[in-house]
Amino acid sequence: MARINFNQIFDRNPTTGAIAPRARVRVGGVTFGPGVTFGPGVLFSGVDLSRFVENDFEVDVEGDLFIIKGIYTNNPGQV
């Protein structure tokens, strides 16, 4: 496993808040990749990734696939 920052996995448009993965990503049972764009309020396996911009993620890397296992946060209200 590796600790990887949000910005290494996703691109974010600061004007619109739209987020797009840089490579294939799996959250729970959901796999998506480049070409998929989403914004705040969109849930992947119950997680709104837009709430964790700038956070680090616990990730397994399998080739070009980032498998998100957890999210590091120092803000208890963010979970």
C-alpha positions in Angstrom: 0.0 0.0 0.0 1.0 3.6 -0.6 0.0 7.0 0.8 -0.8 9.2 -2.2 -2.2 12.7 -2.4 -5.6 13.4 -4.0 -3.8 15.6 -6.6 -1.7 12.7 -7.8 -4.8 10.6 -8.5 -7.3 13.3 -9.7 -7.4 16.6 -11.6 -9.8 19.2 -10.3 -11.1 22.2 -12.2 -11.0 25.1 -9.6 -13.6 27.1 -11.4 -16.3 24.4 -11.7 -15.2 21.9 -9.0 -15.3 19.1 -11.6 -13.0 16.2 -10.8 -11.5 13.7 -13.2 -9.2 10.7 -12.5 -5.8 10.8 -14.1 -5.8 7.0 -14.3 -8.2 4.1 -13.5 -9.5 4.3 -9.9 -11.4 1.8 -7.8 -13.5 2.8 -4.8 -15.2 -0.1 -3.2 -16.8 -2.0 -6.1 -16.8 1.0 -8.5 -14.0 1.3 -11.1 -13.8 4.4 -13.3 -11.1 6.2 -15.3 -10.0 9.0 -17.5 -13.0 10.5 -19.4 -15.2 10.3 -16.3 -15.9 13.7 -14.8 -17.9 14.2 -11.6 -18.6 17.0 -9.1 -19.5 17.5 -5.5 -22.3 15.2 -4.2 -21.5 12.3 -6.5 -21.0 9.2 -4.4 -18.7 6.3 -5.2 -19.4 3.4 -2.8 -20.9 5.9 -0.5 -17.9 8.3 -0.6 -18.1 11.9 -1.9 -14.5 12.3 -3.1 -14.9 16.0 -3.5 -14.9 16.3 0.3 -11.3 15.1 0.4 -9.5 17.4 -2.0 -5.9 17.9 -0.7 -6.2 14.8 1.5 -4.0 11.7 1.3 -5.4 8.3 0.3 -4.3 4.8 1.3 -4.0 3.1 -2.0 -3.0 -0.2 -3.5 -1.5 0.2 -7.0 -2.0 -2.6 -9.5 -0.5 -1.6 -12.8 -2.4 1.5 -13.9 -5.2 1.0 -11.3 -5.3 2.9 -8.1 -7.4 1.0 -5.5 -8.5 3.5 -2.8 -8.5 1.7 0.6 -8.8 4.6 3.0 -8.5 8.4 3.4 -6.3 10.2 5.8 -7.8 13.2 7.5 -7.0 15.3 10.6 -10.4 16.9 10.6 -12.9 14.5 12.4 -15.9 16.4 10.9 -14.7 15.6 7.4 -15.4 11.8 7.6 
